[in-house]
Structure formats: structure tokens, C-alpha cells
């Protein structure tokens, strides 16, 4: 039953991408300027930009400033699904598909002698320094083995961009809806193997906004980020059930598909429900209705009690410091 659920998750997400014009207003990867698509060549290093196209809207359609944002990188414990490819190059979610246990026959890295090693959907990840955020926090963890100047088994699992600079007032925190920014990070992608024509990588993300509003792009509810959580938050926590940001890894001209592969396969890589809850639901600011202490990863995600998250915001002239769980004067050192 678990595999069936995962298949429906990816199928539903991709169906929404095809049918919904509203997708373009969502957080999405900036198009590759080389080809005008969300396609990036294999065996390369890329600077990927996840654009925050709008902030969190309340019930009256009033947009609340973004204070924090997070992105989850599906480089471990991922759900990996192989599809036939459609004429448009998309996964054929109406046809047969199969679950893969890993990416060993899909992507590879190579040492200087040309020996093949394992690969993840993204590797050697580093966020780009960006003064629009007061703090960029990286969360490292164990991943599948890959080669980069030696075999590596640790990489970034998630990146948190916190305390967004307000362009209108340096003494305030928060990105207004009249502005746009991107979460930019550098990553390596492996070399496509076998009959894989492309790999589609989904990166769940979340925006944490003023007034206790949260927008989470997960494609489907999870155990923590549930429909019940959304209802209990008075709809301040909006969990997307039809979209997850994604980009494609595609073949280079020097590595064509074998003729026996025909049009080839599309392999999708989606973070597990467990990792979404671990990395996006458990690390959120106080104004997202979250219990938060000195070590944010050791606390429950969202407060299901009766406390009003608006009362948890800092007083005028102060901003919240996630690492300490305290408010600090806006003119103090970050």
C-alpha cells in the first residue's frame, strides 16, 4: 500500500503541473537561460534558483511578508519512480511505472580513472551567500555514497534562509509581496545511465510568513503537514496538495541513449513523507505556530493547541533569532 500511495503522490503532482495555469505563481525553479526550460545538463555543476514568486496570502487575500524559507533536497530516503516518457518529454503517469530502490542504474559519478561510483539526485550542495537573508543555515546529514575528490557519504539535506531583509526599511524583517527573490544554491548532478532519458528532481519547500502564515509546497499531505493541521491553524498553514518545485537532469549530446532504449525513461525523485516532516515541519519560526528552543530540531513542528501564533511575534523594533529562540533589537548585530 505504501508504494501505491507514493505513485499517486507523484502522479498527482505532475498532473497538476500539466493542468493548472496557477502553477506559474508558485515557488518554482528559474528557467535555465541556455535552453529556456527547467532542464539542466548531466555531469555538470549548476547554480539552481528557487524563485519565491509571492508571499503568503491570508483569508482576505492580503499578502503577509516572508520571514523565512526552507528547501528540502531529496538526496537520501527518496521515493524513486521510473516512467515511460511522453511525446512532450514528461513522465507518462497514465502508463506502467515501477519503484526503484536506488539510483544505481540511473545516475553515476566517476573518478579520474573513469571508475563508476554511486550518485544522488543532487550532490556537493552549497548555498550561495545572499545578503537579502540575515542567516542561511545548512543542515548536513548522511546520504548515499558518491564520488567527489574521494567517496562522500555526507551532504546537505536542507537549507534554511532566515530573517529576510525588508527592502523598504532596514530596521524590519520581511520580504513584501511587491518584491521577489530566489533561494540559490550550487549543486553537482551525475551522469545519466541505462535508458534514463531524464531525471526529474522534486524539492519540497516552505515559506514562513508574518502573522503566523505558512505556505508549504509538498504536493501532498504528510502525517504532520496534514489537512487537520491546516484546519486547526485557521488556514494560516496552507499545504499545497498539487505542486512541488522541480527541475530535470537531461542528457548531453556526448551521452546519447542507446538505440535499444527507444525514447527512454523518466525517473522521478521525490522526498519521503518522513523527510518532509523532519526537515520542513520541525524547523519553522515561532510565528508559524511552532514550539522553538535553542535546538530547533528537537522540538515538535506545529503547535496544535489554542495559542494564537500572532502573540508569538516580536515587539515593534525587534526581530526573532531562530538559533536562540529570542527577540533581538533590529539595530543589533545579526
KELUMTOR-359284 format. One record per residue (C-alpha): residue number from 1; x, y, z; residue in one letter. Coordinates in nm, 2 decimals, padded with zeros to 4 digits, always signed. Layout:
<rec NUM, <X, Y, Z>, 'a'>
...
//
This chain:
<rec 1, <+00.00, +00.00, +00.00>, 'x'>
<rec 2, <+00.29, +00.24, +00.07>, 'x'>
<rec 3, <+00.42, +00.21, -00.29>, 'x'>
<rec 4, <+00.07, +00.28, -00.42>, 'x'>
<rec 5, <+00.05, +00.59, -00.21>, 'x'>
<rec 6, <+00.38, +00.72, -00.34>, 'x'>
<rec 7, <+00.29, +00.65, -00.70>, 'x'>
<rec 8, <-00.03, +00.85, -00.65>, 'x'>
<rec 9, <+00.16, +01.14, -00.49>, 'x'>
<rec 10, <+00.40, +01.18, -00.79>, 'x'>
<rec 11, <+00.12, +01.12, -01.04>, 'x'>
<rec 12, <-00.10, +01.38, -00.88>, 'x'>
<rec 13, <+00.18, +01.64, -00.86>, 'x'>
<rec 14, <+00.27, +01.60, -01.23>, 'x'>
<rec 15, <-00.10, +01.61, -01.33>, 'x'>
<rec 16, <-00.14, +01.94, -01.15>, 'x'>
<rec 17, <+00.17, +02.08, -01.33>, 'x'>
<rec 18, <+00.01, +02.00, -01.67>, 'x'>
<rec 19, <-00.34, +02.12, -01.60>, 'x'>
<rec 20, <-00.30, +02.41, -01.37>, 'x'>
<rec 21, <-00.21, +02.75, -01.50>, 'x'>
<rec 22, <-00.18, +02.88, -01.15>, 'x'>
<rec 23, <+00.14, +02.68, -01.11>, 'x'>
<rec 24, <+00.34, +02.97, -01.25>, 'x'>
<rec 25, <+00.26, +03.18, -00.95>, 'x'>
<rec 26, <+00.41, +02.91, -00.72>, 'x'>
<rec 27, <+00.76, +02.88, -00.59>, 'x'>
<rec 28, <+00.95, +02.74, -00.90>, 'x'>
<rec 29, <+01.30, +02.70, -01.03>, 'x'>
<rec 30, <+01.41, +02.98, -01.26>, 'x'>
<rec 31, <+01.44, +02.86, -01.62>, 'x'>
<rec 32, <+01.78, +02.77, -01.75>, 'x'>
<rec 33, <+01.89, +03.06, -01.96>, 'x'>
<rec 34, <+02.07, +02.82, -02.20>, 'x'>
<rec 35, <+01.75, +02.65, -02.32>, 'x'>
<rec 36, <+01.46, +02.84, -02.16>, 'x'>
<rec 37, <+01.35, +02.53, -01.98>, 'x'>
<rec 38, <+01.38, +02.38, -01.63>, 'x'>
<rec 39, <+01.64, +02.14, -01.78>, 'x'>
<rec 40, <+02.00, +02.11, -01.67>, 'x'>
<rec 41, <+02.27, +01.91, -01.84>, 'x'>
<rec 42, <+02.41, +01.60, -01.67>, 'x'>
<rec 43, <+02.76, +01.56, -01.53>, 'x'>
<rec 44, <+02.78, +01.94, -01.45>, 'x'>
<rec 45, <+02.77, +02.19, -01.17>, 'x'>
<rec 46, <+02.47, +02.42, -01.18>, 'x'>
<rec 47, <+02.36, +02.72, -00.99>, 'x'>
<rec 48, <+01.99, +02.65, -00.92>, 'x'>
<rec 49, <+01.75, +02.93, -00.82>, 'x'>
<rec 50, <+01.42, +02.86, -00.65>, 'x'>
<rec 51, <+01.21, +03.17, -00.70>, 'x'>
<rec 52, <+00.98, +03.30, -00.43>, 'x'>
<rec 53, <+00.72, +03.44, -00.66>, 'x'>
<rec 54, <+00.47, +03.56, -00.40>, 'x'>
<rec 55, <+00.43, +03.57, -00.02>, 'x'>
<rec 56, <+00.17, +03.40, +00.20>, 'x'>
<rec 57, <-00.19, +03.53, +00.15>, 'x'>
<rec 58, <-00.44, +03.54, +00.43>, 'x'>
<rec 59, <-00.82, +03.46, +00.41>, 'x'>
<rec 60, <-00.88, +03.82, +00.28>, 'x'>
<rec 61, <-00.62, +03.80, +00.01>, 'x'>
<rec 62, <-00.38, +04.02, +00.20>, 'x'>
<rec 63, <-00.02, +03.91, +00.14>, 'x'>
<rec 64, <+00.20, +03.86, +00.45>, 'x'>
<rec 65, <+00.57, +03.93, +00.43>, 'x'>
<rec 66, <+00.80, +03.62, +00.41>, 'x'>
<rec 67, <+01.03, +03.60, +00.71>, 'x'>
<rec 68, <+01.19, +03.26, +00.64>, 'x'>
<rec 69, <+01.20, +03.00, +00.37>, 'x'>
<rec 70, <+01.33, +02.64, +00.35>, 'x'>
<rec 71, <+01.41, +02.39, +00.08>, 'x'>
<rec 72, <+01.45, +02.01, +00.12>, 'x'>
<rec 73, <+01.69, +01.83, -00.11>, 'x'>
<rec 74, <+01.59, +01.47, -00.19>, 'x'>
<rec 75, <+01.93, +01.31, -00.18>, 'x'>
<rec 76, <+01.85, +01.04, +00.07>, 'x'>
<rec 77, <+01.55, +00.82, +00.16>, 'x'>
<rec 78, <+01.38, +00.94, -00.16>, 'x'>
<rec 79, <+01.09, +00.78, -00.34>, 'x'>
<rec 80, <+01.23, +00.69, -00.69>, 'x'>
<rec 81, <+00.99, +00.60, -00.97>, 'x'>
<rec 82, <+01.05, +00.51, -01.33>, 'x'>
<rec 83, <+00.80, +00.60, -01.61>, 'x'>
<rec 84, <+00.78, +00.58, -01.98>, 'x'>
<rec 85, <+00.83, +00.92, -02.15>, 'x'>
<rec 86, <+00.55, +01.10, -02.34>, 'x'>
<rec 87, <+00.59, +01.28, -02.67>, 'x'>
<rec 88, <+00.63, +01.61, -02.47>, 'x'>
<rec 89, <+00.91, +01.46, -02.26>, 'x'>
<rec 90, <+00.70, +01.43, -01.94>, 'x'>
<rec 91, <+00.66, +01.12, -01.73>, 'x'>
<rec 92, <+00.37, +00.90, -01.86>, 'x'>
<rec 93, <+00.17, +00.88, -01.53>, 'x'>
<rec 94, <-00.11, +00.70, -01.71>, 'x'>
<rec 95, <+00.10, +00.41, -01.82>, 'x'>
<rec 96, <+00.31, +00.15, -01.63>, 'x'>
<rec 97, <+00.56, +00.26, -01.37>, 'x'>
<rec 98, <+00.80, +00.09, -01.13>, 'x'>
<rec 99, <+00.96, +00.18, -00.80>, 'x'>
<rec 100, <+01.34, +00.18, -00.78>, 'x'>
<rec 101, <+01.53, +00.11, -00.46>, 'x'>
<rec 102, <+01.81, +00.35, -00.55>, 'x'>
<rec 103, <+01.97, +00.54, -00.84>, 'x'>
<rec 104, <+02.24, +00.29, -00.91>, 'x'>
<rec 105, <+02.12, +00.23, -01.27>, 'x'>
<rec 106, <+02.01, +00.58, -01.33>, 'x'>
<rec 107, <+02.29, +00.82, -01.23>, 'x'>
<rec 108, <+02.66, +00.78, -01.17>, 'x'>
<rec 109, <+02.97, +00.97, -01.07>, 'x'>
<rec 110, <+03.32, +00.89, -01.19>, 'x'>
<rec 111, <+03.67, +00.92, -01.05>, 'x'>
<rec 112, <+03.97, +01.04, -01.25>, 'x'>
<rec 113, <+04.04, +00.68, -01.37>, 'x'>
<rec 114, <+03.69, +00.66, -01.51>, 'x'>
<rec 115, <+03.56, +00.41, -01.25>, 'x'>
<rec 116, <+03.19, +00.44, -01.18>, 'x'>
<rec 117, <+03.06, +00.53, -00.83>, 'x'>
<rec 118, <+02.72, +00.60, -00.68>, 'x'>
<rec 119, <+02.52, +00.92, -00.72>, 'x'>
<rec 120, <+02.23, +01.11, -00.57>, 'x'>
<rec 121, <+01.99, +01.34, -00.74>, 'x'>
<rec 122, <+02.19, +01.64, -00.61>, 'x'>
<rec 123, <+02.54, +01.64, -00.47>, 'x'>
<rec 124, <+02.81, +01.87, -00.31>, 'x'>
<rec 125, <+02.54, +02.12, -00.24>, 'x'>
<rec 126, <+02.63, +02.47, -00.12>, 'x'>
<rec 127, <+02.40, +02.78, -00.07>, 'x'>
<rec 128, <+02.51, +03.10, -00.24>, 'x'>
<rec 129, <+02.58, +03.38, +00.00>, 'x'>
<rec 130, <+02.29, +03.63, -00.02>, 'x'>
<rec 131, <+02.27, +03.95, +00.19>, 'x'>
<rec 132, <+01.90, +03.95, +00.14>, 'x'>
<rec 133, <+01.88, +03.70, +00.43>, 'x'>
<rec 134, <+02.01, +03.76, +00.78>, 'x'>
<rec 135, <+02.10, +03.39, +00.82>, 'x'>
<rec 136, <+02.15, +03.10, +00.59>, 'x'>
<rec 137, <+02.15, +02.77, +00.78>, 'x'>
<rec 138, <+02.27, +02.44, +00.63>, 'x'>
<rec 139, <+02.16, +02.10, +00.76>, 'x'>
<rec 140, <+02.40, +01.82, +00.68>, 'x'>
<rec 141, <+02.33, +01.45, +00.71>, 'x'>
<rec 142, <+02.41, +01.11, +00.58>, 'x'>
<rec 143, <+02.34, +01.04, +00.21>, 'x'>
<rec 144, <+02.41, +00.77, -00.04>, 'x'>
<rec 145, <+02.78, +00.73, -00.14>, 'x'>
<rec 146, <+02.90, +00.94, -00.43>, 'x'>
<rec 147, <+03.24, +01.05, -00.57>, 'x'>
<rec 148, <+03.38, +01.40, -00.55>, 'x'>
<rec 149, <+03.76, +01.41, -00.48>, 'x'>
<rec 150, <+03.70, +01.09, -00.29>, 'x'>
<rec 151, <+03.39, +00.90, -00.18>, 'x'>
<rec 152, <+03.15, +01.11, +00.01>, 'x'>
<rec 153, <+02.86, +01.00, +00.24>, 'x'>
<rec 154, <+02.76, +01.33, +00.38>, 'x'>
<rec 155, <+02.59, +01.62, +00.21>, 'x'>
<rec 156, <+02.33, +01.90, +00.27>, 'x'>
<rec 157, <+01.98, +01.77, +00.34>, 'x'>
<rec 158, <+01.80, +02.10, +00.37>, 'x'>
<rec 159, <+01.88, +02.47, +00.36>, 'x'>
<rec 160, <+01.70, +02.74, +00.57>, 'x'>
<rec 161, <+01.70, +03.10, +00.46>, 'x'>
<rec 162, <+01.60, +03.32, +00.76>, 'x'>
<rec 163, <+01.53, +03.67, +00.86>, 'x'>
<rec 164, <+01.46, +03.81, +00.52>, 'x'>
<rec 165, <+01.58, +04.17, +00.47>, 'x'>
<rec 166, <+01.30, +04.43, +00.42>, 'x'>
<rec 167, <+01.40, +04.64, +00.12>, 'x'>
<rec 168, <+01.18, +04.93, +00.24>, 'x'>
<rec 169, <+01.30, +04.95, +00.60>, 'x'>
<rec 170, <+01.64, +04.82, +00.72>, 'x'>
<rec 171, <+01.50, +04.80, +01.07>, 'x'>
<rec 172, <+01.24, +04.55, +00.98>, 'x'>
<rec 173, <+01.24, +04.18, +00.88>, 'x'>
<rec 174, <+01.02, +04.05, +00.60>, 'x'>
<rec 175, <+01.01, +04.03, +00.22>, 'x'>
<rec 176, <+00.69, +04.22, +00.09>, 'x'>
<rec 177, <+00.48, +04.08, -00.20>, 'x'>
<rec 178, <+00.59, +04.36, -00.42>, 'x'>
<rec 179, <+00.94, +04.21, -00.44>, 'x'>
<rec 180, <+01.08, +03.87, -00.55>, 'x'>
<rec 181, <+01.39, +03.68, -00.45>, 'x'>
<rec 182, <+01.54, +03.34, -00.51>, 'x'>
<rec 183, <+01.69, +03.07, -00.29>, 'x'>
<rec 184, <+02.01, +03.00, -00.48>, 'x'>
<rec 185, <+02.24, +02.70, -00.43>, 'x'>
<rec 186, <+02.52, +02.53, -00.62>, 'x'>
<rec 187, <+02.50, +02.15, -00.68>, 'x'>
<rec 188, <+02.65, +01.88, -00.89>, 'x'>
<rec 189, <+02.44, +01.64, -01.09>, 'x'>
<rec 190, <+02.56, +01.30, -01.21>, 'x'>
<rec 191, <+02.58, +01.12, -01.55>, 'x'>
<rec 192, <+02.27, +00.95, -01.68>, 'x'>
<rec 193, <+02.29, +00.57, -01.71>, 'x'>
<rec 194, <+02.10, +00.30, -01.89>, 'x'>
<rec 195, <+01.78, +00.40, -02.05>, 'x'>
<rec 196, <+01.71, +00.71, -01.84>, 'x'>
<rec 197, <+01.64, +01.00, -02.07>, 'x'>
<rec 198, <+01.60, +01.24, -01.78>, 'x'>
<rec 199, <+01.56, +01.26, -01.41>, 'x'>
<rec 200, <+01.30, +01.49, -01.26>, 'x'>
<rec 201, <+01.40, +01.61, -00.91>, 'x'>
<rec 202, <+01.14, +01.74, -00.67>, 'x'>
<rec 203, <+01.24, +01.98, -00.39>, 'x'>
<rec 204, <+00.97, +02.04, -00.14>, 'x'>
<rec 205, <+00.99, +02.39, +00.01>, 'x'>
<rec 206, <+00.81, +02.62, +00.26>, 'x'>
<rec 207, <+00.76, +02.99, +00.32>, 'x'>
<rec 208, <+00.71, +03.11, +00.67>, 'x'>
<rec 209, <+00.54, +03.45, +00.68>, 'x'>
<rec 210, <+00.43, +03.72, +00.93>, 'x'>
<rec 211, <+00.11, +03.68, +01.12>, 'x'>
<rec 212, <+00.16, +03.30, +01.16>, 'x'>
<rec 213, <+00.11, +03.22, +00.79>, 'x'>
<rec 214, <+00.29, +02.94, +00.63>, 'x'>
<rec 215, <+00.29, +02.81, +00.27>, 'x'>
<rec 216, <+00.43, +02.46, +00.22>, 'x'>
<rec 217, <+00.49, +02.31, -00.13>, 'x'>
<rec 218, <+00.48, +01.94, -00.07>, 'x'>
<rec 219, <+00.24, +01.81, -00.34>, 'x'>
<rec 220, <+00.05, +01.60, -00.08>, 'x'>
<rec 221, <-00.03, +01.60, +00.29>, 'x'>
<rec 222, <+00.20, +01.42, +00.53>, 'x'>
<rec 223, <+00.15, +01.29, +00.88>, 'x'>
<rec 224, <+00.25, +01.62, +01.03>, 'x'>
<rec 225, <+00.16, +01.85, +00.75>, 'x'>
<rec 226, <-00.19, +01.72, +00.74>, 'x'>
<rec 227, <-00.53, +01.85, +00.64>, 'x'>
<rec 228, <-00.62, +01.85, +01.01>, 'x'>
<rec 229, <-00.32, +02.08, +01.08>, 'x'>
<rec 230, <-00.43, +02.32, +00.81>, 'x'>
<rec 231, <-00.78, +02.33, +00.96>, 'x'>
<rec 232, <-00.66, +02.37, +01.32>, 'x'>
<rec 233, <-00.44, +02.66, +01.22>, 'x'>
<rec 234, <-00.74, +02.85, +01.10>, 'x'>
<rec 235, <-00.60, +02.81, +00.75>, 'x'>
<rec 236, <-00.28, +03.00, +00.84>, 'x'>
<rec 237, <-00.09, +02.70, +00.74>, 'x'>
<rec 238, <-00.15, +02.64, +00.37>, 'x'>
<rec 239, <-00.03, +02.30, +00.25>, 'x'>
<rec 240, <-00.01, +02.26, -00.13>, 'x'>
<rec 241, <-00.17, +01.93, -00.25>, 'x'>
<rec 242, <-00.09, +01.96, -00.61>, 'x'>
<rec 243, <+00.25, +02.10, -00.67>, 'x'>
<rec 244, <+00.62, +02.06, -00.57>, 'x'>
<rec 245, <+00.90, +02.26, -00.73>, 'x'>
<rec 246, <+01.11, +02.05, -00.97>, 'x'>
<rec 247, <+01.38, +02.06, -01.24>, 'x'>
<rec 248, <+01.51, +01.80, -01.49>, 'x'>
<rec 249, <+01.85, +01.65, -01.54>, 'x'>
<rec 250, <+01.89, +01.57, -01.91>, 'x'>
<rec 251, <+02.15, +01.40, -02.13>, 'x'>
<rec 252, <+02.43, +01.58, -02.31>, 'x'>
<rec 253, <+02.50, +01.52, -02.68>, 'x'>
<rec 254, <+02.81, +01.32, -02.59>, 'x'>
<rec 255, <+02.60, +01.07, -02.39>, 'x'>
<rec 256, <+02.31, +00.97, -02.62>, 'x'>
<rec 257, <+02.06, +00.70, -02.54>, 'x'>
<rec 258, <+02.13, +00.36, -02.68>, 'x'>
<rec 259, <+01.90, +00.27, -02.97>, 'x'>
<rec 260, <+01.76, -00.02, -02.78>, 'x'>
<rec 261, <+01.61, +00.22, -02.53>, 'x'>
<rec 262, <+01.37, +00.38, -02.78>, 'x'>
<rec 263, <+01.25, +00.72, -02.64>, 'x'>
<rec 264, <+01.39, +00.62, -02.29>, 'x'>
<rec 265, <+01.26, +00.65, -01.94>, 'x'>
<rec 266, <+01.19, +00.94, -01.70>, 'x'>
<rec 267, <+01.29, +00.88, -01.34>, 'x'>
<rec 268, <+01.14, +01.10, -01.07>, 'x'>
<rec 269, <+01.30, +01.16, -00.73>, 'x'>
<rec 270, <+01.07, +01.28, -00.45>, 'x'>
<rec 271, <+01.15, +01.33, -00.08>, 'x'>
<rec 272, <+00.98, +01.09, +00.15>, 'x'>
<rec 273, <+00.70, +01.19, +00.38>, 'x'>
<rec 274, <+00.93, +01.13, +00.68>, 'x'>
<rec 275, <+01.19, +01.37, +00.55>, 'x'>
<rec 276, <+00.94, +01.64, +00.46>, 'x'>
<rec 277, <+00.81, +01.63, +00.82>, 'x'>
<rec 278, <+01.17, +01.60, +00.96>, 'x'>
<rec 279, <+01.32, +01.89, +00.77>, 'x'>
<rec 280, <+01.03, +02.12, +00.68>, 'x'>
<rec 281, <+00.77, +02.07, +00.95>, 'x'>
<rec 282, <+01.00, +02.06, +01.25>, 'x'>
<rec 283, <+01.21, +02.36, +01.16>, 'x'>
<rec 284, <+00.99, +02.67, +01.14>, 'x'>
<rec 285, <+00.98, +03.01, +01.31>, 'x'>
<rec 286, <+00.78, +03.10, +01.62>, 'x'>
<rec 287, <+00.53, +03.29, +01.40>, 'x'>
<rec 288, <+00.45, +02.97, +01.22>, 'x'>
<rec 289, <+00.28, +02.84, +01.54>, 'x'>
<rec 290, <+00.59, +02.64, +01.64>, 'x'>
<rec 291, <+00.74, +02.55, +01.97>, 'x'>
<rec 292, <+01.10, +02.65, +01.94>, 'x'>
<rec 293, <+01.40, +02.64, +02.17>, 'x'>
<rec 294, <+01.78, +02.66, +02.14>, 'x'>
<rec 295, <+01.79, +02.34, +01.93>, 'x'>
<rec 296, <+01.51, +02.37, +01.68>, 'x'>
<rec 297, <+01.54, +02.02, +01.55>, 'x'>
<rec 298, <+01.45, +01.87, +01.89>, 'x'>
<rec 299, <+01.10, +02.02, +01.91>, 'x'>
<rec 300, <+00.76, +01.93, +01.77>, 'x'>
<rec 301, <+00.66, +02.10, +01.45>, 'x'>
<rec 302, <+00.34, +02.30, +01.48>, 'x'>
<rec 303, <+00.16, +02.38, +01.80>, 'x'>
<rec 304, <-00.18, +02.21, +01.78>, 'x'>
<rec 305, <-00.30, +02.39, +02.09>, 'x'>
<rec 306, <-00.51, +02.71, +02.13>, 'x'>
<rec 307, <-00.23, +02.96, +02.14>, 'x'>
<rec 308, <-00.26, +03.24, +01.88>, 'x'>
<rec 309, <+00.06, +03.25, +01.68>, 'x'>
<rec 310, <+00.03, +03.62, +01.63>, 'x'>
<rec 311, <+00.11, +03.67, +02.00>, 'x'>
<rec 312, <+00.44, +03.50, +01.94>, 'x'>
<rec 313, <+00.58, +03.77, +01.72>, 'x'>
<rec 314, <+00.85, +04.00, +01.84>, 'x'>
<rec 315, <+00.77, +04.35, +01.97>, 'x'>
<rec 316, <+00.80, +04.65, +01.74>, 'x'>
<rec 317, <+01.16, +04.73, +01.66>, 'x'>
<rec 318, <+01.28, +04.37, +01.72>, 'x'>
<rec 319, <+01.32, +04.05, +01.52>, 'x'>
<rec 320, <+01.33, +03.68, +01.60>, 'x'>
<rec 321, <+01.66, +03.49, +01.62>, 'x'>
<rec 322, <+01.58, +03.12, +01.54>, 'x'>
<rec 323, <+01.91, +02.99, +01.68>, 'x'>
<rec 324, <+01.84, +03.14, +02.03>, 'x'>
<rec 325, <+01.46, +03.14, +02.04>, 'x'>
<rec 326, <+01.48, +03.51, +02.15>, 'x'>
<rec 327, <+01.39, +03.85, +02.01>, 'x'>
<rec 328, <+01.67, +04.10, +01.94>, 'x'>
<rec 329, <+01.67, +04.47, +01.86>, 'x'>
<rec 330, <+01.68, +04.54, +01.49>, 'x'>
<rec 331, <+01.99, +04.75, +01.52>, 'x'>
<rec 332, <+02.19, +04.48, +01.70>, 'x'>
<rec 333, <+02.44, +04.26, +01.52>, 'x'>
<rec 334, <+02.29, +03.96, +01.34>, 'x'>
//
